[in-house]
């Protein structure tokens, strides 16, 4: 069954509008913002209501760390001006590392402050965190911006993901010359057959061949998705320079890799470039400059680190199961 892989919960229960995530270096799954309690916002002065509504819109509009950080900056200002809901919302961002660095002590201090003023949900979160702290974020006590969360990283590789809601691959496609654009609708159609995000496939094509159907590498990789002879044979591709056959073979392999690495795009891409044997040997992205640069370029275009996968295709890599990744 096709599904989206989810990170395990970090705490025993999830309260209010946040989905729990696993800390300790795992890639955070962002929590969806819910509307602020109407009664609380209506009690705020007009200027504070405006700040809170702007921050809520930033959280709801797009799921990026940059937008969450912009919301955090507004919640900091609202908190300095005495907004109880602002303190609670900022605490949630710190609790789950959205836009700002994950910090249970800072979250606990904000929840404690809001709960002391009667915010019921802040009290519940304080019970869930089970931590006492009086250390408020500097942006609450001083008129300054909050610290930004560090870019996500895999095996020491950090990634700057889309910060404006538009993946870089969209802009790349807009710049394609007319004689290459016919590949885009074909890719989008075939991607649906393989339950793949077409943006991911298009990002791979952009890096592999720059949309050249006749591309060939010194290592005999062929066509749009640069299939080597063994991969072409493995996925029954008779003519790797035929666009449809090439795309179907490349997508079948990418889909299999996403299942094998349970939706981890960095591992799947590293295996697409260097082979799953090398990724398994190094238990992650191999230390080859070419492979690491490849992974960064594709993810830089695509803007995401996880993808849905069909767990029925294959068992997960053994080291992935052992480490619970």
N, C-alpha and C positions, 0 to 999 in steps of 0.2 A: 504493500500500500504506500502510495506516495505521501510523504509527510514532511513537515518542517522540523528539523532537529532543534531541540530546546535544551538550554543549559539547566542543570539541577538547581534547586532552590538553596539559597545560602542560609536561610533561617527556617525555623519550624513552620511558620505560617506566613501567608501574604495577606496584608490588610489593606483596606481602601483601594486606591486606584493603581497601585504598583504591582508588577509581577516580579517575584523574587528571582535573583540571579545568583550564580555561584561566584564567589570572590576568589582571592588567592591567585590572581593572574589570569583567570579564565576570561574569554572574550565576553563582555557584558551584553546581555540582551536588554534592550531599553524597555522601560515601563511606560505605558500609555497614560497620558494625563486625562483626568476627569474634570468636569466643570467644578469650579469652586462652589461650596455651599452658598446658595443665594442669600440666605439670611446674613451670613458673615460679610459678604461683599456689600450688601445694602447698608450695613452699619458703618462701612468705611467712608471717609470723606471722598468727594468726587475725584480728587487728584490720585488718591490711592486706588480707587476703583479703576481708573484709567490705566494705571501701571499694571494692575493684576490682570485686566482683560487683555492687554497687549502681551503680557507674559504667557497667558493661557493660550493665546492664538499661536504664539511661536512654538509652543510645545505640541499643539494639535496639528499644526500645518504640515510639518515634515519631520521625519525621524532621523535627525542628524545631531551629532555632538555639538556642532557649531550653533545650531538653533537652540539647543538646550542650554548652552552657555549664555547666549543672549537672554534667554528667559531667566537664568540664574542671576544675571546682572540686575534685571528689573526686580526680581524677588529680594535681592540684597537691599536695593534702594527702598522697597516697600517695607522691609523688615526694620531698617533704620528709622523709618517714619512711624513705626509702631504697629504695622499690620500683623495680626495674629495669623491670618491665613498665609501671608507671605512667609512667615517664619516656618510654618508647617510645610509649604510647598518647597522652600529652599532645603529644608531638612530631608525631604524625599529625594531631591536631586543628589545631595551628598550621600544619602544612604545607599543609592544604587549607582553612583558614579556616572550620572548623566550630565554631560557638559562640564562638570567640575570633578576633581579627583574624589574617588570613593573614600569616605571617612565616616566611620561609625561614631567616633567621639564628637565630631562637629554636628552630625545628624542628631545625636542624643541631646546635645546642648540646645539645639533649635527646637526639638520636640518638647524638651523639658520646659523651655520658655513659653511655648505656645500652650502646652497642657496646663501650666500654672495659671493661665488666663482663661481657661475654660474650653480649650479646643479638644473635643472628645477623641477625634481620630489621632491627634498627636499623642494623646495619652496611650492609646492602643499601640502605636508604633514604639513608644518608649518601653512598654511592657515587652514587646517583641524583641527589641534590640538588647534589653537587659544590660544596659550600661549607663553609668552615671557620669556626666561630664558637664563642666561649665565653660568649656572652651568654644566660644562662638567664632565663626569665620571672621577674618579681618574686614571683609567687605560689609559686615553688619555693624561693626563698631566704628569704622572709618569710611569716609567717602572714597572708596576705591573699587576697582573691578575685581571680581573673584578670579582665582587661578583657573586656568583651563585644564581639563583632563588631558593626560598624555595620549598621543595617537595609539590606536591598538597595535599590538605587535604579535608576531608568530615567529618562534625560533630566532629572536633577535632582529627580525625584520619589522620595521614600523611602517605603517601605511597611512597616508593622508587620504581619507575618504571624502566623498562628495560633501561639500559644505554649503552648497546653495540649492540643494534639492534636485539638481540636474546632473546625472552622471556624466563624466567627461566623454564617454562613448557617444552620447547624443550629439555633442558638439563636433566630435570627430566625423560622424556620419554626415552631418550638415555640410562639412567641408569636402566631402568626397566629390571627385569629378563625375560628370554624368555617366561616363562609360563604365563606372564601377557600381553605380547605385542599384542596378538590377539585382545585385547579390543580396541586398538588404531584405526586400519582401520575401525572397525565396528562403532566406535564413529564418525569418520570423515564422513562416508557415511550418517549416520542418522542425523548428524548436518546440512547437506545441506538440508535435508527435512524440517527442522525446522528453516531455515534461521539463524542459530547460528554459530558463529565462533567456529570451533572445539577446538581451544586452550582454549577458555573459559570453554567449557564443560569438557575437559580433566583436566583443573585446578580444577574444582569442584570435579571431580572423585578422583583426587589425594588426596585432603584434606578430602573428605567424607569417602572414603573406601580404599585408596591406591591400587585401581584396584583389590580388592578382591570381587568376585561376591557373596560370601556367607557372607559378613560382616553384622553384626547385632549390633546395639547399645543398651545400657541399656534402652533407651527410645523406643525400638522396631522399630527403623529406619532400613530399609532393603536394601541390595544389593549395587550395584555400586554407585548409586546416593543417597543412604540412604533415601528411601521413607518411611514416616510414614504411617500407615494404612489409615488415612483419605485422604492423598494426593494420595496414590495408588488408592483408590476408586474414588476420584475426577477425575482422568485422566484415568480411566478404565484399570488399571493394575491388572490383575488377579493373576499373579505370580511374585512378586517383586524380586525373586531370578533368574528369567530368564533374562539374560543380555539384550536382545533386548527389552523386555517389560519394564524393569527397565529404560533403557536409554530413551525410547520413553516417558515414564511418566515423568521422571525428566526433559527432554528437553521441553516437553509441558508446564510444570510448570515454568521453567526458562524463556521461551519465553513469557508466560503470564505476569510474573513479570516485565520483561523488558518493555513490553508495558504499564503496570500499572504505572511504575516509569519512563516512557519516556526515557529509555536508560541509566539511572543512575545505573551503575553496583553495586556500594556500597549498595544502597538501595535494589536492587533486591537480592543481596547475603544475606543481613541482614534478609530479609523476607524469603528467602529460609531456613535460619537457625532457625529463631525465629518466623516466621509467619508474614504475612503482617499486621495483626491487631496490633501487637506490634510496628512495624515500623510506622504505621499511628498514633498510640497513642503518640509516642515520636517525631513524625515528623522528622524522620531520623534514623540513626543507633542507636538502643537502648543501654543504658549504661550497658549492660551485658558483663562481661569480656569474656565469652565464645563466644558470637556473635561477639564482636569487634575483638577478636583474629582470628576468622574464616574469617571474611571479609578481614583482613590484609593478612592472609596466601594465600587466593585464588587470591587476586589482586596482591600480590607479585609474584605469579607464572605467572599470565596472563599478567600483565604489562600494563593494560589499565583501564581507568575509565568510558568510555562510549562505548555503543554498539548500533548498529542499532535496530530498533523496528518496529513492525507492529501496527500502531495506531488504526487499525480497530478492533483489538482483544478485547479491553476494553477501557473505559474512564480512563483518568489519575486520580491518587489519588487526592481527593479534596484539601488537604492541599498543594499538589504540584502545583495545578492550582492557588490557592490563592497567593502563594508566588512566582509564576512564575519561579519555579526551573526546 
